[in-house]
């Protein structure tokens, strides 16, 4: 708004004596209670979020002992299990299909059963965030952890 060549800020027109319509001073406390009810009390190593859209994927998880950027969980939210089967990296099953330069390794691969896992994606943006194994344990490796 311009009055007689003088610029007037919109802040001058706001009446601060009226409580804002969408403000709730107790919202943080309400959110904390909601998370506590969802978790049912146990302590978690992190709250996991999608790296692309920041959607919450898991409220209870356990950090991997060796690979500190990986987590495992039983209960998740906003995750979709795809039909795509993925073989664990470094598995003998994968080496079986290479050219037969090492026939001993190919024999070992056929005798060792390596089970494939299914891919897990964020239900909001479809970003791959981990895998789920045959025991229905989620293994997250591409997530954003935050302290709980």
ZANUBA-232635 format. One record per residue: x, z negated, y negated of N, C-alpha, C in turn; residue number from 1; residue in three letters. Coordinates in steps of 0.2 Angstrom, whole numbers, m for minus. Example, Ala and Ser with C-alpha at 12.3 -4.5 7.8 and 13.67 -1.06 7.14 Angstrom:
% ZANUBA-232635
<nu = 66&nw = m39&nv = 28&cau = 62&caw = m39&cav = 22&cu = 66&cw = m39&cv = 16&i = 1&aa = ALA>
<nu = 64&nw = m35&nv = 11&cau = 68&caw = m36&cav = 5&cu = 64&cw = m39&cv = 0&i = 2&aa = SER>
This chain:
% ZANUBA-232635
<nu = 4&nw = 0&nv = 6&cau = 0&caw = 0&cav = 0&cu = 4&cw = 0&cv = m6&i = 1&aa = UNK>
<nu = 3&nw = 4&nv = m11&cau = 7&caw = 5&cav = m17&cu = 2&cw = 3&cv = m23&i = 2&aa = UNK>
<nu = 4&nw = m2&nv = m27&cau = 0&caw = m4&cav = m33&cu = 4&cw = m3&cv = m39&i = 3&aa = UNK>
<nu = 3&nw = 2&nv = m43&cau = 6&caw = 3&cav = m49&cu = 14&cw = 4&cv = m48&i = 4&aa = UNK>
<nu = 16&nw = 8&nv = m43&cau = 22&caw = 9&cav = m42&cu = 26&cw = 4&cv = m38&i = 5&aa = UNK>
<nu = 23&nw = m2&nv = m36&cau = 26&caw = m7&cav = m33&cu = 24&cw = m7&cv = m26&i = 6&aa = UNK>
<nu = 29&nw = m7&nv = m21&cau = 27&caw = m7&cav = m14&cu = 25&cw = m15&cv = m12&i = 7&aa = UNK>
<nu = 20&nw = m15&nv = m8&cau = 17&caw = m22&cav = m6&cu = 17&cw = m22&cv = 2&i = 8&aa = UNK>
<nu = 20&nw = m27&nv = 4&cau = 21&caw = m28&cav = 12&cu = 14&cw = m29&cv = 15&i = 9&aa = UNK>
<nu = 13&nw = m27&nv = 21&cau = 7&caw = m29&cav = 25&cu = 7&cw = m36&cv = 26&i = 10&aa = UNK>
<nu = 13&nw = m40&nv = 26&cau = 13&caw = m47&cav = 27&cu = 9&cw = m51&cv = 22&i = 11&aa = UNK>
<nu = 9&nw = m48&nv = 16&cau = 6&caw = m51&cav = 10&cu = m2&cw = m51&cv = 11&i = 12&aa = UNK>
<nu = m4&nw = m47&nv = 16&cau = m12&caw = m46&cav = 17&cu = m14&cw = m50&cv = 23&i = 13&aa = UNK>
<nu = m9&nw = m53&nv = 27&cau = m11&caw = m57&cav = 33&cu = m13&cw = m64&cv = 31&i = 14&aa = UNK>
<nu = m19&nw = m66&nv = 33&cau = m21&caw = m73&cav = 32&cu = m18&cw = m78&cv = 38&i = 15&aa = UNK>
<nu = m13&nw = m81&nv = 37&cau = m10&caw = m85&cav = 42&cu = m14&cw = m92&cv = 44&i = 16&aa = UNK>
<nu = m19&nw = m93&nv = 40&cau = m23&caw = m99&cav = 41&cu = m28&cw = m98&cv = 47&i = 17&aa = UNK>
<nu = m29&nw = m92&nv = 49&cau = m33&caw = m91&cav = 55&cu = m29&cw = m90&cv = 61&i = 18&aa = UNK>
<nu = m31&nw = m93&nv = 67&cau = m28&caw = m93&cav = 73&cu = m28&cw = m86&cv = 76&i = 19&aa = UNK>
<nu = m22&nw = m83&nv = 78&cau = m22&caw = m76&cav = 81&cu = m26&cw = m76&cv = 87&i = 20&aa = UNK>
<nu = m30&nw = m70&nv = 88&cau = m34&caw = m69&cav = 93&cu = m31&cw = m69&cv = 100&i = 21&aa = UNK>
<nu = m25&nw = m67&nv = 101&cau = m22&caw = m66&cav = 107&cu = m16&cw = m71&cv = 108&i = 22&aa = UNK>
<nu = m16&nw = m76&nv = 105&cau = m11&caw = m81&cav = 106&cu = m13&cw = m87&cv = 110&i = 23&aa = UNK>
<nu = m9&nw = m89&nv = 114&cau = m10&caw = m95&cav = 118&cu = m4&cw = m100&cv = 119&i = 24&aa = UNK>
<nu = m4&nw = m105&nv = 115&cau = 2&caw = m109&cav = 115&cu = 3&cw = m113&cv = 122&i = 25&aa = UNK>
<nu = m2&nw = m113&nv = 126&cau = m1&caw = m116&cav = 133&cu = 1&cw = m111&cv = 138&i = 26&aa = UNK>
<nu = 2&nw = m104&nv = 137&cau = 3&caw = m99&cav = 141&cu = 9&cw = m100&cv = 146&i = 27&aa = UNK>
<nu = 15&nw = m103&nv = 143&cau = 21&caw = m104&cav = 147&cu = 19&cw = m109&cv = 153&i = 28&aa = UNK>
<nu = 15&nw = m114&nv = 151&cau = 14&caw = m120&cav = 156&cu = 9&cw = m117&cv = 161&i = 29&aa = UNK>
<nu = 4&nw = m113&nv = 159&cau = 0&caw = m110&cav = 164&cu = 3&cw = m105&cv = 169&i = 30&aa = UNK>
<nu = 8&nw = m101&nv = 166&cau = 12&caw = m97&cav = 170&cu = 16&cw = m101&cv = 175&i = 31&aa = UNK>
<nu = 19&nw = m106&nv = 173&cau = 23&caw = m110&cav = 178&cu = 19&cw = m113&cv = 183&i = 32&aa = UNK>
<nu = 13&nw = m115&nv = 182&cau = 9&caw = m118&cav = 187&cu = 7&cw = m112&cv = 192&i = 33&aa = UNK>
<nu = 6&nw = m106&nv = 189&cau = 4&caw = m101&cav = 194&cu = 9&cw = m99&cv = 199&i = 34&aa = UNK>
<nu = 16&nw = m99&nv = 196&cau = 21&caw = m98&cav = 201&cu = 22&cw = m103&cv = 206&i = 35&aa = UNK>
<nu = 21&nw = m110&nv = 204&cau = 22&caw = m115&cav = 208&cu = 17&cw = m115&cv = 214&i = 36&aa = UNK>
<nu = 11&nw = m113&nv = 212&cau = 6&caw = m112&cav = 217&cu = 7&cw = m107&cv = 222&i = 37&aa = UNK>
<nu = 10&nw = m101&nv = 220&cau = 12&caw = m95&cav = 224&cu = 17&cw = m97&cv = 228&i = 38&aa = UNK>
<nu = 22&nw = m101&nv = 226&cau = 28&caw = m103&cav = 230&cu = 27&cw = m108&cv = 235&i = 39&aa = UNK>
<nu = 22&nw = m112&nv = 233&cau = 20&caw = m118&cav = 238&cu = 26&cw = m123&cv = 238&i = 40&aa = UNK>
<nu = 30&nw = m124&nv = 233&cau = 35&caw = m129&cav = 233&cu = 42&cw = m127&cv = 235&i = 41&aa = UNK>
<nu = 44&nw = m123&nv = 240&cau = 51&caw = m122&cav = 241&cu = 55&cw = m119&cv = 236&i = 42&aa = UNK>
<nu = 61&nw = m121&nv = 236&cau = 66&caw = m119&cav = 231&cu = 68&cw = m112&cv = 234&i = 43&aa = UNK>
<nu = 70&nw = m108&nv = 229&cau = 72&caw = m101&cav = 230&cu = 78&cw = m99&cv = 227&i = 44&aa = UNK>
<nu = 82&nw = m95&nv = 230&cau = 88&caw = m93&cav = 227&cu = 87&cw = m88&cv = 220&i = 45&aa = UNK>
<nu = 82&nw = m85&nv = 220&cau = 81&caw = m80&cav = 214&cu = 74&cw = m78&cv = 215&i = 46&aa = UNK>
<nu = 71&nw = m75&nv = 209&cau = 65&caw = m71&cav = 208&cu = 67&cw = m64&cv = 208&i = 47&aa = UNK>
<nu = 65&nw = m60&nv = 212&cau = 67&caw = m53&cav = 212&cu = 63&cw = m48&cv = 209&i = 48&aa = UNK>
<nu = 65&nw = m44&nv = 205&cau = 62&caw = m39&cav = 201&cu = 64&cw = m32&cv = 202&i = 49&aa = UNK>
<nu = 60&nw = m27&nv = 201&cau = 62&caw = m20&cav = 202&cu = 67&cw = m18&cv = 196&i = 50&aa = UNK>
<nu = 72&nw = m14&nv = 198&cau = 77&caw = m13&cav = 193&cu = 74&cw = m7&cv = 188&i = 51&aa = UNK>
<nu = 69&nw = m4&nv = 190&cau = 67&caw = 2&cav = 186&cu = 61&cw = 0&cv = 181&i = 52&aa = UNK>
<nu = 56&nw = m4&nv = 183&cau = 51&caw = m6&cav = 179&cu = 50&cw = m14&cv = 178&i = 53&aa = UNK>
<nu = 54&nw = m18&nv = 181&cau = 54&caw = m25&cav = 180&cu = 48&cw = m28&cv = 183&i = 54&aa = UNK>
<nu = 45&nw = m25&nv = 188&cau = 39&caw = m28&cav = 192&cu = 42&cw = m34&cv = 196&i = 55&aa = UNK>
<nu = 38&nw = m39&nv = 197&cau = 40&caw = m45&cav = 201&cu = 39&cw = m42&cv = 208&i = 56&aa = UNK>
<nu = 44&nw = m43&nv = 213&cau = 44&caw = m41&cav = 220&cu = 44&cw = m47&cv = 224&i = 57&aa = UNK>
<nu = 47&nw = m52&nv = 223&cau = 48&caw = m58&cav = 227&cu = 49&cw = m64&cv = 223&i = 58&aa = UNK>
<nu = 45&nw = m70&nv = 225&cau = 46&caw = m76&cav = 222&cu = 50&cw = m81&cv = 226&i = 59&aa = UNK>
<nu = 50&nw = m80&nv = 233&cau = 54&caw = m84&cav = 237&cu = 59&cw = m79&cv = 241&i = 60&aa = UNK>
<nu = 66&nw = m81&nv = 241&cau = 70&caw = m77&cav = 244&cu = 77&cw = m81&cv = 246&i = 61&aa = UNK>
<nu = 81&nw = m78&nv = 250&cau = 87&caw = m81&cav = 252&cu = 93&cw = m76&cv = 251&i = 62&aa = UNK>
<nu = 98&nw = m79&nv = 247&cau = 104&caw = m74&cav = 246&cu = 108&cw = m73&cv = 252&i = 63&aa = UNK>
<nu = 111&nw = m67&nv = 253&cau = 115&caw = m66&cav = 258&cu = 121&cw = m70&cv = 258&i = 64&aa = UNK>
<nu = 124&nw = m72&nv = 263&cau = 130&caw = m77&cav = 263&cu = 136&cw = m73&cv = 261&i = 65&aa = UNK>
<nu = 137&nw = m66&nv = 263&cau = 143&caw = m62&cav = 262&cu = 142&cw = m58&cv = 256&i = 66&aa = UNK>
<nu = 136&nw = m54&nv = 256&cau = 135&caw = m49&cav = 251&cu = 130&cw = m52&cv = 246&i = 67&aa = UNK>
<nu = 133&nw = m55&nv = 240&cau = 130&caw = m59&cav = 235&cu = 125&cw = m55&cv = 231&i = 68&aa = UNK>
<nu = 124&nw = m48&nv = 232&cau = 119&caw = m45&cav = 228&cu = 113&cw = m43&cv = 233&i = 69&aa = UNK>
<nu = 113&nw = m45&nv = 239&cau = 108&caw = m44&cav = 244&cu = 104&cw = m50&cv = 245&i = 70&aa = UNK>
<nu = 97&nw = m49&nv = 246&cau = 93&caw = m55&cav = 247&cu = 88&cw = m53&cv = 253&i = 71&aa = UNK>
<nu = 86&nw = m58&nv = 257&cau = 81&caw = m57&cav = 262&cu = 75&cw = m62&cv = 260&i = 72&aa = UNK>
<nu = 69&nw = m59&nv = 263&cau = 63&caw = m63&cav = 261&cu = 58&cw = m61&cv = 267&i = 73&aa = UNK>
<nu = 53&nw = m65&nv = 267&cau = 47&caw = m64&cav = 272&cu = 41&cw = m62&cv = 268&i = 74&aa = UNK>
<nu = 40&nw = m65&nv = 262&cau = 34&caw = m64&cav = 258&cu = 35&cw = m60&cv = 252&i = 75&aa = UNK>
<nu = 32&nw = m55&nv = 251&cau = 34&caw = m51&cav = 245&cu = 27&cw = m49&cv = 241&i = 76&aa = UNK>
<nu = 28&nw = m46&nv = 236&cau = 22&caw = m43&cav = 232&cu = 24&cw = m37&cv = 229&i = 77&aa = UNK>
<nu = 20&nw = m32&nv = 227&cau = 21&caw = m26&cav = 224&cu = 26&cw = m22&cv = 227&i = 78&aa = UNK>
<nu = 26&nw = m22&nv = 234&cau = 31&caw = m18&cav = 238&cu = 27&cw = m13&cv = 243&i = 79&aa = UNK>
<nu = 29&nw = m7&nv = 244&cau = 26&caw = m3&cav = 249&cu = 31&cw = m1&cv = 254&i = 80&aa = UNK>
<nu = 29&nw = m1&nv = 260&cau = 33&caw = 1&cav = 266&cu = 32&cw = 8&cv = 267&i = 81&aa = UNK>
<nu = 37&nw = 12&nv = 267&cau = 36&caw = 19&cav = 268&cu = 38&cw = 21&cv = 275&i = 82&aa = UNK>
<nu = 36&nw = 27&nv = 277&cau = 37&caw = 29&cav = 284&cu = 44&cw = 31&cv = 286&i = 83&aa = UNK>
<nu = 48&nw = 32&nv = 280&cau = 55&caw = 34&cav = 281&cu = 59&cw = 29&cv = 285&i = 84&aa = UNK>
<nu = 62&nw = 31&nv = 290&cau = 66&caw = 27&cav = 294&cu = 74&cw = 28&cv = 291&i = 85&aa = UNK>
<nu = 77&nw = 22&nv = 291&cau = 84&caw = 22&cav = 288&cu = 88&cw = 19&cv = 293&i = 86&aa = UNK>
<nu = 94&nw = 21&nv = 295&cau = 99&caw = 18&cav = 299&cu = 104&cw = 14&cv = 295&i = 87&aa = UNK>
<nu = 105&nw = 8&nv = 298&cau = 110&caw = 4&cav = 294&cu = 117&cw = 7&cv = 293&i = 88&aa = UNK>
<nu = 120&nw = 6&nv = 287&cau = 126&caw = 10&cav = 285&cu = 131&cw = 7&cv = 290&i = 89&aa = UNK>
<nu = 135&nw = 12&nv = 293&cau = 141&caw = 10&cav = 297&cu = 139&cw = 10&cv = 304&i = 90&aa = UNK>
<nu = 133&nw = 11&nv = 306&cau = 130&caw = 10&cav = 313&cu = 133&cw = 16&cv = 317&i = 91&aa = UNK>
<nu = 134&nw = 14&nv = 324&cau = 137&caw = 19&cav = 328&cu = 132&cw = 24&cv = 330&i = 92&aa = UNK>
<nu = 125&nw = 23&nv = 329&cau = 120&caw = 28&cav = 329&cu = 122&cw = 34&cv = 325&i = 93&aa = UNK>
<nu = 124&nw = 33&nv = 319&cau = 125&caw = 38&cav = 314&cu = 131&cw = 42&cv = 316&i = 94&aa = UNK>
<nu = 136&nw = 39&nv = 319&cau = 142&caw = 42&cav = 321&cu = 141&cw = 47&cv = 327&i = 95&aa = UNK>
<nu = 136&nw = 45&nv = 331&cau = 135&caw = 49&cav = 337&cu = 134&cw = 57&cv = 335&i = 96&aa = UNK>
<nu = 131&nw = 58&nv = 329&cau = 129&caw = 65&cav = 328&cu = 135&cw = 69&cv = 324&i = 97&aa = UNK>
<nu = 140&nw = 66&nv = 323&cau = 146&caw = 69&cav = 321&cu = 149&cw = 74&cv = 326&i = 98&aa = UNK>
<nu = 153&nw = 78&nv = 324&cau = 157&caw = 82&cav = 329&cu = 160&cw = 78&cv = 334&i = 99&aa = UNK>
<nu = 160&nw = 80&nv = 341&cau = 163&caw = 76&cav = 346&cu = 171&cw = 76&cv = 346&i = 100&aa = UNK>
<nu = 174&nw = 73&nv = 341&cau = 181&caw = 72&cav = 340&cu = 183&cw = 66&cv = 344&i = 101&aa = UNK>
<nu = 179&nw = 61&nv = 345&cau = 180&caw = 55&cav = 348&cu = 175&cw = 54&cv = 354&i = 102&aa = UNK>
<nu = 176&nw = 57&nv = 360&cau = 171&caw = 56&cav = 365&cu = 169&cw = 49&cv = 367&i = 103&aa = UNK>
<nu = 174&nw = 44&nv = 366&cau = 173&caw = 37&cav = 368&cu = 168&cw = 34&cv = 364&i = 104&aa = UNK>
<nu = 169&nw = 36&nv = 357&cau = 164&caw = 33&cav = 352&cu = 157&cw = 35&cv = 353&i = 105&aa = UNK>
<nu = 156&nw = 42&nv = 355&cau = 150&caw = 44&cav = 356&cu = 146&cw = 41&cv = 362&i = 106&aa = UNK>
<nu = 150&nw = 40&nv = 367&cau = 148&caw = 36&cav = 373&cu = 145&cw = 29&cv = 371&i = 107&aa = UNK>
<nu = 149&nw = 26&nv = 367&cau = 148&caw = 19&cav = 365&cu = 141&cw = 19&cv = 361&i = 108&aa = UNK>
<nu = 140&nw = 24&nv = 357&cau = 134&caw = 25&cav = 353&cu = 128&cw = 26&cv = 357&i = 109&aa = UNK>
<nu = 129&nw = 30&nv = 362&cau = 123&caw = 31&cav = 367&cu = 121&cw = 24&cv = 371&i = 110&aa = UNK>
<nu = 126&nw = 20&nv = 372&cau = 124&caw = 14&cav = 376&cu = 122&cw = 9&cv = 372&i = 111&aa = UNK>
<nu = 124&nw = 9&nv = 365&cau = 122&caw = 3&cav = 361&cu = 116&cw = 6&cv = 357&i = 112&aa = UNK>
<nu = 111&nw = 1&nv = 357&cau = 104&caw = 3&cav = 354&cu = 104&cw = 1&cv = 347&i = 113&aa = UNK>
<nu = 104&nw = 5&nv = 342&cau = 104&caw = 3&cav = 335&cu = 97&cw = 5&cv = 332&i = 114&aa = UNK>
<nu = 93&nw = 0&nv = 330&cau = 87&caw = 1&cav = 328&cu = 86&cw = 3&cv = 321&i = 115&aa = UNK>
<nu = 82&nw = 8&nv = 319&cau = 81&caw = 10&cav = 312&cu = 77&cw = 5&cv = 309&i = 116&aa = UNK>
<nu = 78&nw = 4&nv = 302&cau = 73&caw = 0&cav = 298&cu = 69&cw = 5&cv = 293&i = 117&aa = UNK>
<nu = 64&nw = 2&nv = 291&cau = 60&caw = 6&cav = 286&cu = 61&cw = 5&cv = 279&i = 118&aa = UNK>
<nu = 60&nw = 10&nv = 275&cau = 62&caw = 9&cav = 268&cu = 56&cw = 5&cv = 264&i = 119&aa = UNK>
<nu = 58&nw = 1&nv = 259&cau = 54&caw = m2&cav = 255&cu = 54&cw = 0&cv = 248&i = 120&aa = UNK>
<nu = 49&nw = 1&nv = 245&cau = 49&caw = 4&cav = 238&cu = 44&cw = 0&cv = 233&i = 121&aa = UNK>
<nu = 46&nw = 0&nv = 227&cau = 41&caw = m4&cav = 222&cu = 35&cw = 0&cv = 222&i = 122&aa = UNK>
<nu = 29&nw = m4&nv = 222&cau = 23&caw = 0&cav = 222&cu = 21&cw = 2&cv = 215&i = 123&aa = UNK>
<nu = 24&nw = 0&nv = 210&cau = 22&caw = 3&cav = 203&cu = 26&cw = 9&cv = 202&i = 124&aa = UNK>
<nu = 33&nw = 9&nv = 203&cau = 36&caw = 15&cav = 201&cu = 40&cw = 19&cv = 207&i = 125&aa = UNK>
<nu = 39&nw = 17&nv = 213&cau = 41&caw = 20&cav = 219&cu = 49&cw = 20&cv = 220&i = 126&aa = UNK>
<nu = 52&nw = 15&nv = 216&cau = 60&caw = 15&cav = 217&cu = 61&cw = 11&cv = 223&i = 127&aa = UNK>
<nu = 66&nw = 14&nv = 227&cau = 68&caw = 11&cav = 233&cu = 72&cw = 4&cv = 231&i = 128&aa = UNK>
<nu = 70&nw = m1&nv = 234&cau = 73&caw = m8&cav = 233&cu = 76&cw = m11&cv = 239&i = 129&aa = UNK>
<nu = 74&nw = m9&nv = 245&cau = 77&caw = m12&cav = 251&cu = 74&cw = m9&cv = 257&i = 130&aa = UNK>
<nu = 74&nw = m13&nv = 263&cau = 72&caw = m11&cav = 269&cu = 68&cw = m17&cv = 273&i = 131&aa = UNK>
<nu = 64&nw = m15&nv = 278&cau = 61&caw = m20&cav = 282&cu = 63&cw = m19&cv = 289&i = 132&aa = UNK>
<nu = 65&nw = m24&nv = 293&cau = 67&caw = m23&cav = 299&cu = 62&cw = m24&cv = 304&i = 133&aa = UNK>
<nu = 63&nw = m24&nv = 311&cau = 58&caw = m24&cav = 316&cu = 55&cw = m31&cv = 316&i = 134&aa = UNK>
<nu = 58&nw = m36&nv = 314&cau = 56&caw = m43&cav = 314&cu = 51&cw = m45&cv = 307&i = 135&aa = UNK>
<nu = 50&nw = m39&nv = 303&cau = 46&caw = m40&cav = 297&cu = 50&cw = m44&cv = 292&i = 136&aa = UNK>
<nu = 56&nw = m44&nv = 292&cau = 60&caw = m47&cav = 287&cu = 63&cw = m42&cv = 282&i = 137&aa = UNK>
<nu = 61&nw = m43&nv = 275&cau = 63&caw = m39&cav = 270&cu = 70&cw = m40&cv = 268&i = 138&aa = UNK>
<nu = 74&nw = m35&nv = 267&cau = 81&caw = m35&cav = 265&cu = 82&cw = m31&cv = 259&i = 139&aa = UNK>
<nu = 82&nw = m35&nv = 253&cau = 83&caw = m32&cav = 246&cu = 90&cw = m31&cv = 244&i = 140&aa = UNK>
<nu = 92&nw = m25&nv = 242&cau = 99&caw = m23&cav = 240&cu = 99&cw = m20&cv = 233&i = 141&aa = UNK>
<nu = 93&nw = m18&nv = 231&cau = 93&caw = m14&cav = 224&cu = 88&cw = m17&cv = 220&i = 142&aa = UNK>
<nu = 89&nw = m24&nv = 218&cau = 84&caw = m28&cav = 214&cu = 88&cw = m31&cv = 208&i = 143&aa = UNK>
<nu = 84&nw = m34&nv = 204&cau = 86&caw = m38&cav = 198&cu = 85&cw = m45&cv = 200&i = 144&aa = UNK>
<nu = 89&nw = m49&nv = 201&cau = 88&caw = m57&cav = 202&cu = 88&cw = m60&cv = 196&i = 145&aa = UNK>
<nu = 83&nw = m65&nv = 196&cau = 83&caw = m70&cav = 190&cu = 83&cw = m77&cv = 192&i = 146&aa = UNK>
<nu = 86&nw = m82&nv = 189&cau = 85&caw = m88&cav = 191&cu = 78&cw = m91&cv = 191&i = 147&aa = UNK>
<nu = 77&nw = m95&nv = 196&cau = 70&caw = m98&cav = 197&cu = 70&cw = m105&cv = 193&i = 148&aa = UNK>
